[in-house]
Amino acid sequence: MVVQLVLATFNLRTETGQDGPNAWPLRRERAAAMMRVMHADVVGTQEGSRAMVGDLLEHLDGYRAMGRSRTEQDRDEQCALFYRTAMATPEEIGHFWLSEVPEVPGSISWDSSLPRMCTWVRFRLWSTSRITVYNTHLDHRGATARRQGIALIGSRLAERCRQDGVPAALVGDLNAGEDSDVVRYLRKESGLVDAFSAALDPVGATFHGFTGTRDGSPIDYIFVTPDIRVRHIDVRREQIAGGYPSDHFPVCAMLEVP
């Protein structure tokens, strides 16, 4: 039996930025409204703190979230995964850090400017289907850290797929354009399928800095194992209540999961 699953990635923009009219307290309800509009079954978020995750859950009926801080400071950013409880049930969760010591929380390697991590959850869907979703946020400065980090994620994802045979998806802010080493690796070497291959039109930018511009390359992506079919993909560029929910546009894909 094939199950239709709506999967999204959404960089929420940290609450610590000097964002004036776009500060988190002024747009958290817009961010929650965007998640309701997408009606995604699973959403991988980036840059959200524990408090921000809690803010969203207050405005989202029928959702829960799983994640942990990227450091030992509980208030730090997470790669939290939100899921709609009517559709998905978590069976297992794990975290690893994009470093030479992946099991050490907060570890930094190569030229990374900050601790970077990947959170993954294996979900049982409402039928007998399962999917493991990996969510990450690659470094915004270190090119070597991005290359090494995505290779680590790719190898761990592939190994788990070999072990359990469960279809998988990778979502996140890769801080890398379409012509980058990171995206070339994912498209040509990882064995994964770029969900943007289902786009009918040029994708354009997914980071817009609260301007709404479409000019440029995406840096937010969804990749899936070949046993998952991508039926449709959208970059959600609409404003909500007169403003943008984040400085990134969410990316939302309709999948068929065996």
Number of C-alpha atoms within 10 A of each C-alpha: 8 13 17 17 19 21 23 29 28 29 24 23 22 19 18 10 10 10 14 8 10 19 16 23 12 14 19 21 19 22 23 18 18 23 22 14 11 18 15 22 21 25 27 30 27 24 24 25 25 17 14 21 24 14 18 22 16 12 17 16 11 11 20 17 19 18 25 22 21 26 19 10 10 13 15 16 24 28 29 26 24 23 22 18 17 11 20 22 17 17 11 11 15 13 21 22 25 32 22 14 13 19 13 14 20 20 20 20 20 16 13 21 13 18 19 28 29 27 23 25 22 20 22 17 20 13 11 10 16 22 23 23 24 27 28 29 27 27 24 15 13 17 19 16 23 26 19 19 28 24 18 19 21 19 12 13 22 17 12 14 15 11 8 8 12 18 22 26 22 25 26 26 27 21 21 21 18 15 9 14 16 22 21 13 16 18 15 11 11 19 15 23 22 20 26 21 14 15 15 10 8 9 17 15 19 28 24 18 13 15 11 19 14 15 12 14 16 24 19 25 25 26 24 24 22 14 14 22 18 25 14 17 22 19 21 16 18 14 14 15 11 8 17 22 30 26 20 27 30 28 26 24 23 19 20 17 22 16
